[in-house]
């Protein structure tokens, strides 16, 4: 078949990025001249920031953390065999939003 009726499709990118790599790509695209550093914050402060400043519901944040921690990389092979699809590299996507 040529359609995905009643199917759940998960999209993953061409490359796997963790937060640190994604942040590096973002900074390189938007602020290439700036220097920056990382510092860890605990789970409570992270959740507080996302739920109170970015208005992300606590249950959605918990689900996001669960997915990021326990789910594996997305397998694109099943649907990619049925449809021709080309990914846009993350750097190009960041630059489009600039």
Secondary structure, 3 states (H helix, E strand, C coil): CCCCCCCCCCCCCCCCCCHHHHHHHHHHHHCCCCCCCCCCCCHHHHHHHHHHCCCCCHHHHHHHHHHHHHCCCCCCHHHHCCCCCCCCCHHHHHHHHC
